[in-house]
Amino acid sequence: MSKAPCNPEIKRTLEENPETNTEDESRHGPMPSNYLILSIFSCFCPAYPINIVAFVFSIMALNSYNDGDIDGSRRLGRNALYVAIASIIIGLLVIATYCFVHFSTHAI
């Protein structure tokens, strides 16, 4: 089988394609944790204003990284972690309090 001759215009077009340009990704460095999965998990706890804030911090951390602000992304990710953990703890306390009150007032 013979190979088709390589057209220099096709090669130049592929090199200029933004999908094949990986220089922008290497300039940002490694992505800091934004704790998106943890903040989504915390949204299932009954502490609604707090877990929505954790989710917003997580999305803001992702957007900061995409804008090139590594330090801001790291700071917002850390805030998302703290607020998500607080939301989970508060949610577990609400569930425990509800269960305690429910089972202590209903005599069998």
C-alpha positions in Angstrom: 0.0 0.0 0.0 1.2 3.4 -0.8 0.7 6.4 1.5 -0.9 9.5 0.3 1.4 12.5 0.1 1.3 14.7 3.2 -0.2 18.0 2.5 1.6 20.8 4.4 -1.6 22.8 4.6 -3.4 20.1 6.5 -0.5 19.7 8.9 -0.4 23.5 9.6 -4.2 23.5 10.1 -4.0 20.7 12.7 -1.1 22.5 14.5 -3.1 25.7 14.7 -6.2 24.0 16.0 -7.1 25.1 19.6 -8.0 21.5 20.5 -4.4 20.3 19.8 -2.8 23.3 21.6 -1.8 22.1 25.1 0.5 25.0 25.9 -2.3 26.7 27.9 -2.8 23.7 30.1 0.8 23.4 31.0 1.1 27.1 32.0 -1.5 26.8 34.8 0.2 23.9 36.6 -1.6 21.2 38.5 -5.2 21.9 39.4 -5.8 22.4 43.2 -8.6 20.5 44.8 -12.0 22.2 44.5 -13.9 19.5 46.5 -16.8 19.5 44.1 -17.8 15.9 44.9 -17.8 16.6 48.7 -19.9 19.7 48.3 -22.4 17.9 46.1 -22.6 15.2 48.8 -23.2 17.8 51.4 -26.2 19.1 49.5 -28.0 16.0 50.6 -27.7 17.0 54.3 -30.5 19.0 55.9 -28.5 22.2 56.3 -29.6 23.9 53.2 -28.2 27.5 53.3 -24.8 26.2 54.4 -24.3 23.4 51.8 -25.4 25.7 48.9 -22.5 28.0 50.0 -20.1 25.1 49.9 -21.3 24.2 46.4 -20.9 27.9 45.3 -17.3 28.0 46.7 -16.4 24.9 44.9 -17.7 26.2 41.5 -15.9 29.5 42.1 -12.7 27.6 42.8 -13.1 25.8 39.4 -13.7 29.1 37.7 -10.7 30.7 39.3 -8.5 27.9 38.1 -9.9 28.3 34.6 -9.1 32.0 34.7 -5.5 31.3 35.7 -5.7 32.3 39.4 -4.1 29.3 41.2 -3.9 30.9 44.6 -7.5 32.0 44.5 -8.6 28.6 43.4 -6.7 27.0 46.3 -8.2 29.4 48.8 -11.7 29.0 47.5 -11.3 25.2 47.4 -10.2 25.2 51.0 -13.2 27.3 52.0 -15.4 24.9 50.1 -13.9 22.0 52.1 -14.5 23.7 55.5 -18.0 24.8 54.7 -18.9 21.3 53.3 -17.6 19.6 56.4 -19.5 22.0 58.6 -22.6 21.4 56.6 -22.3 17.6 56.9 -21.7 17.9 60.7 -24.7 20.2 61.1 -26.9 17.9 59.0 -25.9 14.9 61.0 -26.7 16.8 64.2 -30.2 17.7 62.8 -30.9 14.1 61.9 -29.7 12.8 65.3 -31.8 15.4 67.1 -34.9 14.6 65.0 -34.4 10.8 65.6 -33.9 11.4 69.4 -37.0 13.5 69.7 -39.1 11.2 67.6 -38.2 8.0 69.3 -38.3 9.5 72.8 -41.8 10.9 72.5 -43.5 7.9 71.0 -43.9 5.3 73.6 -44.5 1.7 72.5 
